[in-house]
Amino acid sequence: MRPYTISFRHALVDFAGIEDNALSVYIRLKAFLMALKYVLRPDLPEHLGVLLAEGAQLPIVGEVDRDLQR
């Protein structure tokens, strides 16, 4: 028997060169990707307003769960 070796492909993306509006059309994914884009940057304080505004558009978790059960 051969040892099991995981085989997968991965992609590395540099979010710095991508405009915020082009990250995704899905609100939840866009907010997550924007957080990843800015979290370690020294100019994070300048972008907090935009990040918080994106987060404010996200549905409350309980409401999402109820919507999925319908």
PDB file of N, CA, C and O in Angstrom:
ATOM      1  N   MET A   1       0.826  -1.184   0.000  1.00  0.00           N
ATOM      2  CA  MET A   1       0.000   0.000   0.000  1.00  0.00           C
ATOM      3  C   MET A   1       0.874   1.254   0.000  1.00  0.00           C
ATOM      4  O   MET A   1       1.862   1.337   0.730  1.00  0.00           O
ATOM      5  N   ARG A   2       0.492   2.235  -0.837  1.00  0.00           N
ATOM      6  CA  ARG A   2       1.238   3.489  -0.886  1.00  0.00           C
ATOM      7  C   ARG A   2       0.746   4.429   0.206  1.00  0.00           C
ATOM      8  O   ARG A   2      -0.441   4.441   0.531  1.00  0.00           O
ATOM      9  N   PRO A   3       1.648   5.209   0.766  1.00  0.00           N
ATOM     10  CA  PRO A   3       1.198   6.241   1.711  1.00  0.00           C
ATOM     11  C   PRO A   3       0.342   7.270   0.964  1.00  0.00           C
ATOM     12  O   PRO A   3       0.604   7.597  -0.194  1.00  0.00           O
ATOM     13  N   TYR A   4      -0.667   7.762   1.645  1.00  0.00           N
ATOM     14  CA  TYR A   4      -1.564   8.740   1.038  1.00  0.00           C
ATOM     15  C   TYR A   4      -0.884  10.098   0.976  1.00  0.00           C
ATOM     16  O   TYR A   4      -0.454  10.626   2.002  1.00  0.00           O
ATOM     17  N   THR A   5      -0.785  10.661  -0.207  1.00  0.00           N
ATOM     18  CA  THR A   5      -0.215  11.981  -0.401  1.00  0.00           C
ATOM     19  C   THR A   5      -1.304  12.904  -0.922  1.00  0.00           C
ATOM     20  O   THR A   5      -1.932  12.631  -1.945  1.00  0.00           O
ATOM     21  N   ILE A   6      -1.514  13.981  -0.217  1.00  0.00           N
ATOM     22  CA  ILE A   6      -2.525  14.936  -0.620  1.00  0.00           C
ATOM     23  C   ILE A   6      -2.067  15.647  -1.881  1.00  0.00           C
ATOM     24  O   ILE A   6      -0.929  16.106  -1.982  1.00  0.00           O
ATOM     25  N   SER A   7      -2.959  15.724  -2.816  1.00  0.00           N
ATOM     26  CA  SER A   7      -2.659  16.407  -4.067  1.00  0.00           C
ATOM     27  C   SER A   7      -3.701  17.506  -4.268  1.00  0.00           C
ATOM     28  O   SER A   7      -4.897  17.224  -4.346  1.00  0.00           O
ATOM     29  N   PHE A   8      -3.257  18.735  -4.351  1.00  0.00           N
ATOM     30  CA  PHE A   8      -4.178  19.839  -4.564  1.00  0.00           C
ATOM     31  C   PHE A   8      -3.435  20.993  -5.228  1.00  0.00           C
ATOM     32  O   PHE A   8      -2.206  21.066  -5.210  1.00  0.00           O
ATOM     33  N   ARG A   9      -4.210  21.873  -5.801  1.00  0.00           N
ATOM     34  CA  ARG A   9      -3.657  23.094  -6.385  1.00  0.00           C
ATOM     35  C   ARG A   9      -4.055  24.260  -5.499  1.00  0.00           C
ATOM     36  O   ARG A   9      -5.110  24.237  -4.865  1.00  0.00           O
ATOM     37  N   HIS A  10      -3.232  25.248  -5.458  1.00  0.00           N
ATOM     38  CA  HIS A  10      -3.557  26.439  -4.682  1.00  0.00           C
ATOM     39  C   HIS A  10      -3.220  27.677  -5.508  1.00  0.00           C
ATOM     40  O   HIS A  10      -2.429  27.637  -6.451  1.00  0.00           O
ATOM     41  N   ALA A  11      -3.835  28.743  -5.123  1.00  0.00           N
ATOM     42  CA  ALA A  11      -3.585  30.011  -5.814  1.00  0.00           C
ATOM     43  C   ALA A  11      -3.227  31.071  -4.783  1.00  0.00           C
ATOM     44  O   ALA A  11      -3.845  31.148  -3.721  1.00  0.00           O
ATOM     45  N   LEU A  12      -2.260  31.860  -5.089  1.00  0.00           N
ATOM     46  CA  LEU A  12      -1.897  32.989  -4.246  1.00  0.00           C
ATOM     47  C   LEU A  12      -2.336  34.256  -4.969  1.00  0.00           C
ATOM     48  O   LEU A  12      -2.069  34.442  -6.156  1.00  0.00           O
ATOM     49  N   VAL A  13      -3.005  35.106  -4.232  1.00  0.00           N
ATOM     50  CA  VAL A  13      -3.526  36.333  -4.829  1.00  0.00           C
ATOM     51  C   VAL A  13      -3.027  37.523  -4.024  1.00  0.00           C
ATOM     52  O   VAL A  13      -3.105  37.529  -2.796  1.00  0.00           O
ATOM     53  N   ASP A  14      -2.521  38.519  -4.717  1.00  0.00           N
ATOM     54  CA  ASP A  14      -2.107  39.762  -4.076  1.00  0.00           C
ATOM     55  C   ASP A  14      -3.277  40.733  -4.145  1.00  0.00           C
ATOM     56  O   ASP A  14      -3.523  41.343  -5.186  1.00  0.00           O
ATOM     57  N   PHE A  15      -4.003  40.877  -3.032  1.00  0.00           N
ATOM     58  CA  PHE A  15      -5.183  41.729  -2.995  1.00  0.00           C
ATOM     59  C   PHE A  15      -4.842  43.212  -3.113  1.00  0.00           C
ATOM     60  O   PHE A  15      -5.717  44.020  -3.422  1.00  0.00           O
ATOM     61  N   ALA A  16      -3.605  43.577  -2.875  1.00  0.00           N
ATOM     62  CA  ALA A  16      -3.223  44.986  -2.894  1.00  0.00           C
ATOM     63  C   ALA A  16      -3.498  45.636  -4.251  1.00  0.00           C
ATOM     64  O   ALA A  16      -3.850  46.814  -4.322  1.00  0.00           O
ATOM     65  N   GLY A  17      -3.338  44.879  -5.303  1.00  0.00           N
ATOM     66  CA  GLY A  17      -3.528  45.434  -6.642  1.00  0.00           C
ATOM     67  C   GLY A  17      -4.961  45.393  -7.140  1.00  0.00           C
ATOM     68  O   GLY A  17      -5.247  45.839  -8.251  1.00  0.00           O
ATOM     69  N   ILE A  18      -5.863  44.859  -6.325  1.00  0.00           N
ATOM     70  CA  ILE A  18      -7.262  44.724  -6.736  1.00  0.00           C
ATOM     71  C   ILE A  18      -8.092  45.804  -6.052  1.00  0.00           C
ATOM     72  O   ILE A  18      -8.025  45.970  -4.834  1.00  0.00           O
ATOM     73  N   GLU A  19      -8.869  46.530  -6.835  1.00  0.00           N
ATOM     74  CA  GLU A  19      -9.755  47.549  -6.263  1.00  0.00           C
ATOM     75  C   GLU A  19     -10.768  46.880  -5.339  1.00  0.00           C
ATOM     76  O   GLU A  19     -11.201  45.757  -5.595  1.00  0.00           O
ATOM     77  N   ASP A  20     -11.140  47.568  -4.274  1.00  0.00           N
ATOM     78  CA  ASP A  20     -12.079  47.006  -3.300  1.00  0.00           C
ATOM     79  C   ASP A  20     -13.378  46.541  -3.952  1.00  0.00           C
ATOM     80  O   ASP A  20     -13.877  45.462  -3.632  1.00  0.00           O
ATOM     81  N   ASN A  21     -13.927  47.335  -4.853  1.00  0.00           N
ATOM     82  CA  ASN A  21     -15.196  46.981  -5.489  1.00  0.00           C
ATOM     83  C   ASN A  21     -15.080  45.768  -6.403  1.00  0.00           C
ATOM     84  O   ASN A  21     -16.092  45.155  -6.744  1.00  0.00           O
ATOM     85  N   ALA A  22     -13.869  45.415  -6.801  1.00  0.00           N
ATOM     86  CA  ALA A  22     -13.666  44.279  -7.697  1.00  0.00           C
ATOM     87  C   ALA A  22     -13.381  42.979  -6.939  1.00  0.00           C
ATOM     88  O   ALA A  22     -13.221  41.932  -7.566  1.00  0.00           O
ATOM     89  N   LEU A  23     -13.315  43.024  -5.619  1.00  0.00           N
ATOM     90  CA  LEU A  23     -12.991  41.823  -4.863  1.00  0.00           C
ATOM     91  C   LEU A  23     -14.075  40.757  -4.981  1.00  0.00           C
ATOM     92  O   LEU A  23     -13.760  39.581  -5.165  1.00  0.00           O
ATOM     93  N   SER A  24     -15.319  41.139  -4.882  1.00  0.00           N
ATOM     94  CA  SER A  24     -16.423  40.189  -5.010  1.00  0.00           C
ATOM     95  C   SER A  24     -17.746  40.940  -5.086  1.00  0.00           C
ATOM     96  O   SER A  24     -17.861  42.067  -4.602  1.00  0.00           O
ATOM     97  N   VAL A  25     -18.727  40.312  -5.690  1.00  0.00           N
ATOM     98  CA  VAL A  25     -20.081  40.881  -5.693  1.00  0.00           C
ATOM     99  C   VAL A  25     -20.874  40.381  -4.491  1.00  0.00           C
ATOM    100  O   VAL A  25     -21.935  40.928  -4.189  1.00  0.00           O
ATOM    101  N   TYR A  26     -20.385  39.360  -3.803  1.00  0.00           N
ATOM    102  CA  TYR A  26     -21.049  38.803  -2.626  1.00  0.00           C
ATOM    103  C   TYR A  26     -20.602  39.581  -1.397  1.00  0.00           C
ATOM    104  O   TYR A  26     -19.411  39.638  -1.090  1.00  0.00           O
ATOM    105  N   ILE A  27     -21.557  40.175  -0.698  1.00  0.00           N
ATOM    106  CA  ILE A  27     -21.245  41.078   0.415  1.00  0.00           C
ATOM    107  C   ILE A  27     -20.371  40.410   1.471  1.00  0.00           C
ATOM    108  O   ILE A  27     -19.370  40.982   1.903  1.00  0.00           O
ATOM    109  N   ARG A  28     -20.743  39.214   1.882  1.00  0.00           N
ATOM    110  CA  ARG A  28     -19.987  38.518   2.934  1.00  0.00           C
ATOM    111  C   ARG A  28     -18.546  38.244   2.494  1.00  0.00           C
ATOM    112  O   ARG A  28     -17.610  38.491   3.254  1.00  0.00           O
ATOM    113  N   LEU A  29     -18.367  37.739   1.281  1.00  0.00           N
ATOM    114  CA  LEU A  29     -17.031  37.445   0.776  1.00  0.00           C
ATOM    115  C   LEU A  29     -16.226  38.724   0.581  1.00  0.00           C
ATOM    116  O   LEU A  29     -15.038  38.766   0.897  1.00  0.00           O
ATOM    117  N   LYS A  30     -16.860  39.750   0.070  1.00  0.00           N
ATOM    118  CA  LYS A  30     -16.166  41.025  -0.137  1.00  0.00           C
ATOM    119  C   LYS A  30     -15.671  41.601   1.187  1.00  0.00           C
ATOM    120  O   LYS A  30     -14.536  42.071   1.269  1.00  0.00           O
ATOM    121  N   ALA A  31     -16.507  41.571   2.219  1.00  0.00           N
ATOM    122  CA  ALA A  31     -16.102  42.083   3.528  1.00  0.00           C
ATOM    123  C   ALA A  31     -14.918  41.291   4.080  1.00  0.00           C
ATOM    124  O   ALA A  31     -13.984  41.868   4.637  1.00  0.00           O
ATOM    125  N   PHE A  32     -14.959  39.969   3.923  1.00  0.00           N
ATOM    126  CA  PHE A  32     -13.866  39.114   4.397  1.00  0.00           C
ATOM    127  C   PHE A  32     -12.570  39.406   3.634  1.00  0.00           C
ATOM    128  O   PHE A  32     -11.505  39.541   4.239  1.00  0.00           O
ATOM    129  N   LEU A  33     -12.666  39.502   2.315  1.00  0.00           N
ATOM    130  CA  LEU A  33     -11.470  39.759   1.509  1.00  0.00           C
ATOM    131  C   LEU A  33     -10.892  41.146   1.787  1.00  0.00           C
ATOM    132  O   LEU A  33      -9.674  41.326   1.783  1.00  0.00           O
ATOM    133  N   MET A  34     -11.759  42.118   2.026  1.00  0.00           N
ATOM    134  CA  MET A  34     -11.262  43.455   2.364  1.00  0.00           C
ATOM    135  C   MET A  34     -10.549  43.433   3.716  1.00  0.00           C
ATOM    136  O   MET A  34      -9.526  44.094   3.890  1.00  0.00           O
ATOM    137  N   ALA A  35     -11.080  42.684   4.662  1.00  0.00           N
ATOM    138  CA  ALA A  35     -10.410  42.563   5.960  1.00  0.00           C
ATOM    139  C   ALA A  35      -9.030  41.934   5.786  1.00  0.00           C
ATOM    140  O   ALA A  35      -8.058  42.389   6.389  1.00  0.00           O
ATOM    141  N   LEU A  36      -8.943  40.886   4.963  1.00  0.00           N
ATOM    142  CA  LEU A  36      -7.642  40.269   4.691  1.00  0.00           C
ATOM    143  C   LEU A  36      -6.696  41.242   4.007  1.00  0.00           C
ATOM    144  O   LEU A  36      -5.500  41.269   4.298  1.00  0.00           O
ATOM    145  N   LYS A  37      -7.235  42.032   3.106  1.00  0.00           N
ATOM    146  CA  LYS A  37      -6.417  42.972   2.337  1.00  0.00           C
ATOM    147  C   LYS A  37      -5.764  44.019   3.232  1.00  0.00           C
ATOM    148  O   LYS A  37      -4.603  44.373   3.030  1.00  0.00           O
ATOM    149  N   TYR A  38      -6.509  44.517   4.226  1.00  0.00           N
ATOM    150  CA  TYR A  38      -6.021  45.650   5.009  1.00  0.00           C
ATOM    151  C   TYR A  38      -5.493  45.309   6.400  1.00  0.00           C
ATOM    152  O   TYR A  38      -4.885  46.168   7.039  1.00  0.00           O
ATOM    153  N   VAL A  39      -5.700  44.107   6.882  1.00  0.00           N
ATOM    154  CA  VAL A  39      -5.421  43.806   8.284  1.00  0.00           C
ATOM    155  C   VAL A  39      -3.962  44.062   8.698  1.00  0.00           C
ATOM    156  O   VAL A  39      -3.723  44.511   9.820  1.00  0.00           O
ATOM    157  N   LEU A  40      -3.015  43.796   7.854  1.00  0.00           N
ATOM    158  CA  LEU A  40      -1.606  43.969   8.229  1.00  0.00           C
ATOM    159  C   LEU A  40      -0.959  45.212   7.613  1.00  0.00           C
ATOM    160  O   LEU A  40       0.245  45.425   7.754  1.00  0.00           O
ATOM    161  N   ARG A  41      -1.752  46.017   6.941  1.00  0.00           N
ATOM    162  CA  ARG A  41      -1.190  47.209   6.300  1.00  0.00           C
ATOM    163  C   ARG A  41      -1.081  48.354   7.286  1.00  0.00           C
ATOM    164  O   ARG A  41      -1.935  48.503   8.160  1.00  0.00           O
ATOM    165  N   PRO A  42      -0.045  49.162   7.157  1.00  0.00           N
ATOM    166  CA  PRO A  42       0.101  50.302   8.064  1.00  0.00           C
ATOM    167  C   PRO A  42      -0.994  51.356   7.880  1.00  0.00           C
ATOM    168  O   PRO A  42      -1.237  52.155   8.784  1.00  0.00           O
ATOM    169  N   ASP A  43      -1.663  51.367   6.709  1.00  0.00           N
ATOM    170  CA  ASP A  43      -2.720  52.344   6.485  1.00  0.00           C
ATOM    171  C   ASP A  43      -4.102  51.814   6.874  1.00  0.00           C
ATOM    172  O   ASP A  43      -5.119  52.351   6.436  1.00  0.00           O
ATOM    173  N   LEU A  44      -4.140  50.772   7.690  1.00  0.00           N
ATOM    174  CA  LEU A  44      -5.410  50.212   8.153  1.00  0.00           C
ATOM    175  C   LEU A  44      -6.331  51.266   8.771  1.00  0.00           C
ATOM    176  O   LEU A  44      -7.522  51.277   8.457  1.00  0.00           O
ATOM    177  N   PRO A  45      -5.825  52.158   9.643  1.00  0.00           N
ATOM    178  CA  PRO A  45      -6.725  53.159  10.230  1.00  0.00           C
ATOM    179  C   PRO A  45      -7.450  54.016   9.186  1.00  0.00           C
ATOM    180  O   PRO A  45      -8.579  54.448   9.418  1.00  0.00           O
ATOM    181  N   GLU A  46      -6.811  54.261   8.050  1.00  0.00           N
ATOM    182  CA  GLU A  46      -7.436  55.060   6.996  1.00  0.00           C
ATOM    183  C   GLU A  46      -8.589  54.321   6.322  1.00  0.00           C
ATOM    184  O   GLU A  46      -9.469  54.949   5.733  1.00  0.00           O
ATOM    185  N   HIS A  47      -8.589  52.992   6.405  1.00  0.00           N
ATOM    186  CA  HIS A  47      -9.591  52.179   5.717  1.00  0.00           C
ATOM    187  C   HIS A  47     -10.632  51.584   6.668  1.00  0.00           C
ATOM    188  O   HIS A  47     -11.538  50.883   6.218  1.00  0.00           O
ATOM    189  N   LEU A  48     -10.523  51.842   7.946  1.00  0.00           N
ATOM    190  CA  LEU A  48     -11.461  51.262   8.905  1.00  0.00           C
ATOM    191  C   LEU A  48     -12.902  51.669   8.618  1.00  0.00           C
ATOM    192  O   LEU A  48     -13.812  50.851   8.753  1.00  0.00           O
ATOM    193  N   GLY A  49     -13.119  52.906   8.231  1.00  0.00           N
ATOM    194  CA  GLY A  49     -14.475  53.352   7.922  1.00  0.00           C
ATOM    195  C   GLY A  49     -15.105  52.528   6.814  1.00  0.00           C
ATOM    196  O   GLY A  49     -16.273  52.149   6.900  1.00  0.00           O
ATOM    197  N   VAL A  50     -14.336  52.252   5.779  1.00  0.00           N
ATOM    198  CA  VAL A  50     -14.841  51.453   4.657  1.00  0.00           C
ATOM    199  C   VAL A  50     -15.096  50.020   5.109  1.00  0.00           C
ATOM    200  O   VAL A  50     -16.119  49.430   4.760  1.00  0.00           O
ATOM    201  N   LEU A  51     -14.169  49.461   5.883  1.00  0.00           N
ATOM    202  CA  LEU A  51     -14.345  48.089   6.363  1.00  0.00           C
ATOM    203  C   LEU A  51     -15.576  47.967   7.255  1.00  0.00           C
ATOM    204  O   LEU A  51     -16.339  47.009   7.134  1.00  0.00           O
ATOM    205  N   LEU A  52     -15.769  48.923   8.138  1.00  0.00           N
ATOM    206  CA  LEU A  52     -16.927  48.883   9.024  1.00  0.00           C
ATOM    207  C   LEU A  52     -18.222  49.086   8.254  1.00  0.00           C
ATOM    208  O   LEU A  52     -19.243  48.491   8.597  1.00  0.00           O
ATOM    209  N   ALA A  53     -18.196  49.911   7.226  1.00  0.00           N
ATOM    210  CA  ALA A  53     -19.386  50.122   6.408  1.00  0.00           C
ATOM    211  C   ALA A  53     -19.761  48.837   5.675  1.00  0.00           C
ATOM    212  O   ALA A  53     -20.942  48.510   5.560  1.00  0.00           O
ATOM    213  N   GLU A  54     -18.772  48.117   5.185  1.00  0.00           N
ATOM    214  CA  GLU A  54     -19.045  46.835   4.517  1.00  0.00           C
ATOM    215  C   GLU A  54     -19.630  45.850   5.525  1.00  0.00           C
ATOM    216  O   GLU A  54     -20.588  45.139   5.220  1.00  0.00           O
ATOM    217  N   GLY A  55     -19.058  45.809   6.713  1.00  0.00           N
ATOM    218  CA  GLY A  55     -19.555  44.903   7.745  1.00  0.00           C
ATOM    219  C   GLY A  55     -20.970  45.221   8.171  1.00  0.00           C
ATOM    220  O   GLY A  55     -21.728  44.317   8.522  1.00  0.00           O
ATOM    221  N   ALA A  56     -21.338  46.486   8.149  1.00  0.00           N
ATOM    222  CA  ALA A  56     -22.683  46.886   8.546  1.00  0.00           C
ATOM    223  C   ALA A  56     -23.737  46.375   7.568  1.00  0.00           C
ATOM    224  O   ALA A  56     -24.908  46.265   7.929  1.00  0.00           O
ATOM    225  N   GLN A  57     -23.344  46.066   6.350  1.00  0.00           N
ATOM    226  CA  GLN A  57     -24.279  45.545   5.353  1.00  0.00           C
ATOM    227  C   GLN A  57     -24.549  44.055   5.527  1.00  0.00           C
ATOM    228  O   GLN A  57     -25.498  43.521   4.952  1.00  0.00           O
ATOM    229  N   LEU A  58     -23.709  43.380   6.327  1.00  0.00           N
ATOM    230  CA  LEU A  58     -23.876  41.942   6.507  1.00  0.00           C
ATOM    231  C   LEU A  58     -25.112  41.649   7.349  1.00  0.00           C
ATOM    232  O   LEU A  58     -25.397  42.367   8.307  1.00  0.00           O
ATOM    233  N   PRO A  59     -25.845  40.599   6.995  1.00  0.00           N
ATOM    234  CA  PRO A  59     -27.008  40.236   7.808  1.00  0.00           C
ATOM    235  C   PRO A  59     -26.559  39.676   9.157  1.00  0.00           C
ATOM    236  O   PRO A  59     -25.452  39.152   9.290  1.00  0.00           O
ATOM    237  N   ILE A  60     -27.424  39.795  10.140  1.00  0.00           N
ATOM    238  CA  ILE A  60     -27.146  39.235  11.459  1.00  0.00           C
ATOM    239  C   ILE A  60     -27.190  37.717  11.337  1.00  0.00           C
ATOM    240  O   ILE A  60     -28.047  37.175  10.638  1.00  0.00           O
ATOM    241  N   VAL A  61     -26.274  37.028  12.011  1.00  0.00           N
ATOM    242  CA  VAL A  61     -26.121  35.583  11.851  1.00  0.00           C
ATOM    243  C   VAL A  61     -27.430  34.838  12.083  1.00  0.00           C
ATOM    244  O   VAL A  61     -27.761  33.951  11.296  1.00  0.00           O
ATOM    245  N   GLY A  62     -28.182  35.155  13.122  1.00  0.00           N
ATOM    246  CA  GLY A  62     -29.448  34.488  13.395  1.00  0.00           C
ATOM    247  C   GLY A  62     -30.433  34.638  12.257  1.00  0.00           C
ATOM    248  O   GLY A  62     -31.177  33.707  11.948  1.00  0.00           O
ATOM    249  N   GLU A  63     -30.446  35.808  11.627  1.00  0.00           N
ATOM    250  CA  GLU A  63     -31.342  36.040  10.501  1.00  0.00           C
ATOM    251  C   GLU A  63     -30.941  35.209   9.303  1.00  0.00           C
ATOM    252  O   GLU A  63     -31.802  34.720   8.572  1.00  0.00           O
ATOM    253  N   VAL A  64     -29.647  35.042   9.090  1.00  0.00           N
ATOM    254  CA  VAL A  64     -29.171  34.210   7.983  1.00  0.00           C
ATOM    255  C   VAL A  64     -29.604  32.765   8.210  1.00  0.00           C
ATOM    256  O   VAL A  64     -30.078  32.102   7.288  1.00  0.00           O
ATOM    257  N   ASP A  65     -29.437  32.276   9.451  1.00  0.00           N
ATOM    258  CA  ASP A  65     -29.822  30.902   9.767  1.00  0.00           C
ATOM    259  C   ASP A  65     -31.317  30.676   9.524  1.00  0.00           C
ATOM    260  O   ASP A  65     -31.700  29.640   8.980  1.00  0.00           O
ATOM    261  N   ARG A  66     -32.163  31.630   9.921  1.00  0.00           N
ATOM    262  CA  ARG A  66     -33.598  31.500   9.707  1.00  0.00           C
ATOM    263  C   ARG A  66     -33.935  31.497   8.220  1.00  0.00           C
ATOM    264  O   ARG A  66     -34.808  30.753   7.775  1.00  0.00           O
ATOM    265  N   ASP A  67     -33.239  32.332   7.459  1.00  0.00           N
ATOM    266  CA  ASP A  67     -33.485  32.383   6.015  1.00  0.00           C
ATOM    267  C   ASP A  67     -33.103  31.052   5.343  1.00  0.00           C
ATOM    268  O   ASP A  67     -33.776  30.602   4.415  1.00  0.00           O
ATOM    269  N   LEU A  68     -32.044  30.446   5.810  1.00  0.00           N
ATOM    270  CA  LEU A  68     -31.611  29.177   5.216  1.00  0.00           C
ATOM    271  C   LEU A  68     -32.567  28.032   5.538  1.00  0.00           C
ATOM    272  O   LEU A  68     -32.662  27.076   4.768  1.00  0.00           O
ATOM    273  N   GLN A  69     -33.274  28.114   6.659  1.00  0.00           N
ATOM    274  CA  GLN A  69     -34.189  27.046   7.060  1.00  0.00           C
ATOM    275  C   GLN A  69     -35.495  27.100   6.288  1.00  0.00           C
ATOM    276  O   GLN A  69     -36.244  26.123   6.295  1.00  0.00           O
ATOM    277  N   ARG A  70     -35.790  28.195   5.631  1.00  0.00           N
ATOM    278  CA  ARG A  70     -37.048  28.323   4.867  1.00  0.00           C
ATOM    279  C   ARG A  70     -37.016  27.547   3.589  1.00  0.00           C
ATOM    280  O   ARG A  70     -37.992  27.553   2.839  1.00  0.00           O
TER     281      ARG A  70
END
